[in-house]
Amino acid sequence: MSGRDARPDGDGLLDETLADSVRRCGASAGGIYLLNEAAQVQELVVLCDVPMEAARPWQRLRLNTAVPVNDAVREDRLVWVGTQADMARTYPHAAASLPYRFALAAAPLQGRRRCWGALMLLWPASHPADATRRELGHINSAARRIARVIEEAPEPPAVPDQPRLTSVAEVAHSHGGQSSQAAADHLDRLPEGALSMDLQGRIVFVSRAAESLLGLDAGRLLGTRPWQSLPWLEDAVVEDRYRTAVISRDPVAFTALRPPRTWLDFRLYPDASGISVRITRGTAPERDRPVPAVPHESAAPARTAQAGRLYQLVHLAAALTETIAVRDVVDLIADQVLPAFGADGLVLSAADAGRLRITGYHGYDPRTIDRLDGLPLDTDVTPAGQVLADGTPSFFASPAEMARRYPSAPRLSGKQAWAFLPLIISGRPVGCCVLSYDRPRPFSADERAVLTSLAGLIAQALDRARLYDATRDLAHGLQQALLPHSLPTLPGLETAARYLPASRGMDIGGDFYDIIRIDATNAAAVIGDVQGHNVPAAALMGQVRTAIHASAGASPDQVLARTDRVLADLETDLLVSCLYAHIDLTRQEAVLASAGHPPPLVYHPALTPGPVELDPGPLLGVDPGLSHPLTVLPLPPGTTLALYTDGLTETPGSDPDQAANALVRQLSRHSGHSLDRLIDSLLHHARPTGHYTDDIAILLLRTHPLSR
């Protein structure tokens, strides 16, 4: 889609604001991503002065992918990448598929109610490695302005099937008839050829000398991309030079053979409005002499492939190395492989106990998936069994072609074309990946080769992901077994708790919580965090909970002291933070002791809300002889007390005290909600993207009048 949406007060205004932001910030290009919180993805909605082909792999990004626009949203900060070396060091995945020199900034679109996504801006290679304070201010101001446009739009912004394209400077500039004609006449008198392209690669001007050198008249060149109208320019080198000129804004040059024996030198000079191309007769590079006869209008040499396809494969390979869980593999194939090959459906199956178990799908009715799930590895109902048996992919361009070998297969799904890719590692079948199409289509030799190569990468990623999922499920099952299955009930005390593992990593967290009923009007509330994320940490967490249970009912400082002595007897090197609160509902008070744990948050309409002022003692495991001071806290009916672990308030670059105070305001604002809804509000405020860099445990208590 190359036009602008017809609604000037909606998408059109957003496009204009982006173009204006690129101009005001002195950037060369830019784009706007919108955050889909439910799907945890960012989607590119509009591009400014960037060719769609270069941005296609980045059109839809899972929020857990390590790229600058995701870090900007997750960490709510401006991300600056000043050089190609910085990109390779910080974001190797992005650097592998964008091997060009440029500077980049990504800023969150933070509105009044939520984060809407991210603004991405690019600068040419000539930009200094560091942005000035003034530039950073302009970038943040541009992001705030775009967020306001989104919030004030009459309708929520929609995500188009393809990003819209806009430009700081329109392609056609009118400078007056006489001056424009004089410039054209001047170029026509020169023996060398002159050609102009816009930043999307389309030819917008060609001189007579260029027509002669290229062997085509202007009517067949204008509006086309050179590698479309001139097949002999469909070469990896040519497309790579063009991408370098557009992204880095560096002048570039190359030599190409116009069949049968004419060598031409091309020099590209880019700026913010387009690319000027100078064409002269050249000589064959040494490696290409003697020059073979090449038929006119032939395709590019077989030894070359489209640069776009090569970069696409590099990008997908890099992306697959970063997948962790099976869900990640499925999402990446659905988000990037399907669009890259124009496919409409996906079925990913894993070999399990002699059967093909479907681990993920896209574009299929669930009832169809139920019929296909669990087929034996040697099935002849679909080609999956055969491709796994001989390790060779199968491609079917139409239902008739499929039905000749597998009569019932086309009726199973209603699809019209298929690519069955065996997933095999060292001769061991891992599974099968099926790409399907809603219309008949042939598969070119190039597509077959790339898909075959891609199958090996998918096999490796799927095998790793299945091992990760199995280990993670075992780890989380162990941890859940060590946490309380339910909380005891006491008259006058309402409780709720939540444990959330980190969004990434299969290690076991050390966070724990508990409510221990002591008698009808007394209880202990406990929360803590064992150092480390592994099986020993989980085991120690279980032992700490047992020790606390054994001492519950004693004074809180004595409970921590006895638990500390247990740790000393275990001779562990791990440290434990812990907060123990003895709740006395009759006296309407809590007595607390802390071993290096974040203070709880308290709210009551008649009291000053905020973190409880504690005198914290040392972490458990430091020295069992050290004491843990006591703090008495009034708990009149209607008091809400929030105990939590540091994963709720500590993120890179943030101030934990400010984060805790923000949670207190949230606690006050939603005090009338149920405790479960209140936990939802606290989590959403602390992590609006749902991305957790550390485990989080929350324990909420609310007191009520005791019935007499």
C-alpha positions, -999 to +999 in steps of 0.1 A: +000+000+000+017+032-011-010+058-005-022+075+026-055+066+043-084+088+032-092+099+068-071+131+074-082+131+110-072+095+117-044+075+099-036+104+076-028+127+106-007+100+121+013+097+089+018+134+086+029+136+123+055+109+116+068+127+085+070+160+105+088+142+134+114+128+110+120+163+096+120+181+131+145+155+145+168+158+115+164+120+108+164+103+074+136+079+080+112+065+106+083+043+115+055+039+141+048+007+159+015+001+178+015-022+208-011-050+209-011-057+247-033-088+244-011-105+218+021-091+233+033-079+198+042-046+182+030-040+147+044-015+122+016+007+109+034+035+089+069+039+074+085+072+063+112+071+036+121+034+041+116+008+014+089-017+024+112-046+013+138-036+039+112-033+067+092-065+059+110-088+084+103-062+112+066-057+104+054-077+134+076-081+165+069-103+195+075-081+226+101-106+239+123-101+208+155-083+216+152-052+193+153-015+202+116-007+198+107-035+222+133-024+248+119+012+245+084-001+254+093-027+280+117-004+299+098+029+292+129+047+280+145+061+249+169+037+233+198+051+212+220+029+189+247+051+174+268+028+153+267-005+135+292-018+162+267-008+189+239-026+171+260-058+167+270-057+204+236-050+218+212-064+192+231-091+172+198-105+157+189-071+142+225-064+131+227-098+112+197-089+090+205-052+086+242-051+079+243-013+072+258+017+088+232+040+104+221+054+138+187+045+154+165+058+181+134+042+196+111+060+220+080+047+238+047+063+228+036+069+264+001+084+267-020+094+296-036+060+299-011+035+285+019+030+263+007+029+226+038+015+210+071+030+198+085+056+175+116+045+155+139+070+138+169+064+116+199+087+107+225+082+079+259+068+086+274+103+087+256+110+120+279+111+151+278+080+173+263+100+202+231+120+201+231+155+216+209+164+245+189+186+221+183+157+197+172+134+225+148+161+237+134+164+201+129+126+199+111+124+233+089+154+223+081+137+189+071+105+207+048+125+231+032+143+202+025+111+183+010+096+215-014+126+218-024+122+181-033+085+188-052+093+220-071+122+205-081+103+173-119+097+170-112+060+166-085+037+180-058+033+153-062+003+131-033-019+120-033-023+082-024-055+064+007-037+051+023-006+067+013+026+050+041+046+033+047+083+038+075+107+029+090+139+041+093+152+006+069+142-021+085+125-052+074+151-077+087+186-070+075+215-091+101+242-096+085+259-126+082+246-161+111+265-177+137+256-150+126+219-150+129+217-188+162+235-188+176+209-163+163+180-184+178+196-216+211+200-197+212+163-188+202+152-223+232+169-237+256+150-216+271+117-229+266+100-195+232+087-184+212+102-155+185+085-136+165+094-105+148+070-081+125+077-051+134+060-018+111+031-026+134+023-056+110+035-083+124+053-113+110+089-115+133+104-142+156+091-169+177+110-194+180+101-231+216+090-227+204+067-198+177+053-221+203+045-247+227+029-222+200+008-206+184-002-239+149+008-229+128+039-235+115+060-206+080+047-210+091+012-200+113+025-172+094+052-153+075+039-123+094+006-122+122-006-100+154-011-121+156-049-113+120-053-125+123-036-159+159-046-164+162-083-155+200-082-159+200-060-128+182-087-107+214-094-088+223-096-051+250-070-055+227-045-071+200-048-045+225-047-017+240-015-030+205+000-033+197-009+003+230+005+015+223+038-003+187+041+012+195+031+048+231+044+053+227+073+028+263+065+017+272+070-020+278+036-036+290+022-069+289-011-088+294-025-123+268-046-141+267-065-174+240-055-199+236-085-222+253-095-243+286-077-238+281-041-225+295-033-191+280-003-173+292+016-142+265+028-118+271+054-091+243+061-066+241+094-047+213+093-020+197+120+001+165+126+020+144+130-012+157+102-033+186+087-052+205+102-082+222+076-104+250+083-128+255+057-156+286+054-178+302+028-200+326+006-180+350-023-184+346-058-171+360-066-137+391-088-139+372-118-124+347-117-153+370-117-182+367-131-209+330-121-211+307-150-220+278-144-243+246-139-224+212-140-242+194-107-241+166-104-215+179-134-196+174-136-159+202-129-135+230-155-134+221-186-116+249-182-092+232-152-076+200-149-057+179-120-047+195-101-019+161-097-003+157-135-001+192-139+013+186-113+040+153-129+047+169-162+053+196-146+075+169-128+094+148-159+100+179-179+110+189-153+136+153-151+148+150-188+152+182-189+173+164-166+198+133-187+202+130-204+236+096-221+240+076-241+214+051-213+214+079-189+204+087-211+174+051-213+163+046-176+167+078-168+147+068-190+118+033-176+118+045-140+120+075-141+097+078-172+076+041-173+064+042-136+052+076-141+036+063-169+014+028-157+010+014-187+029-020-186+046-018-216+070+006-234+092+007-268+110+037-276+131+039-311+145+064-328+167+073-365+167+062-380+200+059-417+209+055-428+173+029-401+165+028-365+151+014-343+179+004-308+167+023-282+188+009-252+170-011-240+140-024-209+122-051-204+097-070-237+103-103-245+119-097-263+153-119-292+141-095-298+112-066-298+137-084-323+159-086-347+129-049-342+120-035-344+156-020-377+166-015-393+132+011-421+132+046-412+119+041-436+090+007-422+080-004-422+044-034-400+050-012-369+044+024-366+029+038-360+064+047-396+069+065-400+036+085-368+040+096-379+074+105-413+061+127-402+032+137-367+045+127-350+013+102-320+012+071-324-009+054-295-027+019-296-041+008-268-064-029-277-064-055-301-049-054-322-081-017-327-077-021-337-040-051-360-048-031-381-073-010-394-044-031-388-013-068-388-024-083-378+010-058-352+020-072-322+001-106-327+017-091-326+052-084-289+052-098-273+021-064-257+013-053-254-023-015-257-022+010-272+003+047-274+013+055-303+036+089-298+052+104-327+072+121-316+104+151-339+109+182-337+130+211-361+123+187-386+108+163-383+138+127-372+129+118-342+150+085-333+133+069-318+103+061-282+092+033-277+067+028-243+050-005-241+031-022-217+007-058-208+001-052-207-037-033-230-061+003-218-067+035-232-081+067-233-061+098-218-078+132-235-075+144-206-054+115-210-029+120-247-027+157-243-019+151-216+007+123-236+024+144-267+025+172-248+042+147-232+065+134-266+075+167-276+091+167-244+112+131-249+123+140-285+133+169-273+155+147-246+171+118-270+177+140-296+193+155-270+217+121-256+225+106-289+234+135-297+257+131-262+273+093-267+277+098-300+294+124-287+318+104-256+325+072-275+332+092-298+356+108-268+373+075-248+377+057-279+388+083-284+416+079-248+426+041-248+426+043-280+448+064-260+473+039-230+475+006-232+494-022-247+474-047-225+493-047-199+520-065-205+554-095-185+563-099-164+595-129-144+605-121-107+600-092-113+576-094-114+538-064-127+519-053-132+483-019-141+467-004-144+433+029-159+421+042-151+386+073-166+371+097-145+350+086-141+314+118-157+302+141-184+315+133-219+327+150-216+361+130-221+392+123-189+412+130-186+449+100-164+458+076-178+484+046-166+505+024-181+532-005-174+556-002-195+588-033-198+610-022-197+647-056-196+663-091-181+657-079-145+659-041-147+652-022-155+620+012-151+605+018-136+570+051-145+554+068-135+522+104-141+511+129-146+483+157-171+482+188-161+463+193-179+430+170-194+404+178-231+404+168-264+420+190-258+452+172-224+457+138-241+454+148-268+478+161-242+503+128-223+499+109-254+510+132-258+540+128-222+550+090-224+548+091-256+570+113-238+595+090-208+597+059-230+601+077-248+630+083-215+648+051-197+639+033-182+669+065-170+686+076-133+684+085-124+648+122-117+656+124-151+673+109-168+642+135-152+620+163-160+644+153-197+646+150-199+608+185-183+605+199-210+628+184-236+605+201-221+575+234-221+595+229-259+602+222-265+565+256-249+557+242-232+526+258-203+508+225-189+497+209-158+513+172-153+520+152-121+524+121-125+545+093-105+560+073-120+589+041-103+602+022-116+633-015-105+628-036-100+659-071-093+649-083-088+684-058-061+691-061-048+656-023-047+651+005-064+633+040-070+647+066-072+619+102-082+615+122-080+583+153-098+572+164-075+543+130-076+526+112-047+509+087-031+534+050-038+529+026-012+517-003-001+538-036+017+530-065+028+553-088+057+546-080+073+580-043+067+578-014+080+557-009+054+530+027+044+521+055+019+527+056+008+563+086+023+581+107-007+592+141-011+607+152-040+586+176-066+599+202-085+579+194-112+554+190-147+567+222-166+562+246-137+570+250-143+607+226-162+629+236-141+659+223-108+645+189-095+656+159-084+636+141-053+651+103-054+657+078-029+643+042-025+655+016-015+629-020-006+637-045-026+616-080-010+621-108-026+601-106-017+565-068-017+563-051-032+533-016-046+536+005-055+506+035-078+509+056-084+478+089-095+465+114-072+447+104-084+412+074-061+415+094-028+419+129-034+406+136-031+369+167-020+351+170+018+352+142+023+377+141+036+413+125+009+436+113+036+461+095+056+434+080+024+421+068+015+456+052+049+460+035+046+427+020+012+438+007+029+470-012+054+448-026+025+429-035+008+461-054+039+472-071+044+438-085+008+437-090+002+474-127-006+468-119-036+445-117-072+456-082-083+465-078-104+433-088-074+412-064-053+432-036-076+425-044-074+388-043-036+390-009-036+408+006-060+383-007-041+353+006-008+367+040-022+375+043-042+343+019-028+317+034-050+289+030-082+310+068-088+306+083-099+339+121-098+342+121-115+376+097-137+396+070-118+415+051-129+446+023-107+460+003-113+492-026-090+501-044-088+534-075-068+543-090-066+578-127-065+586-146-060+619-147-092+640-183-104+646-192-106+682 
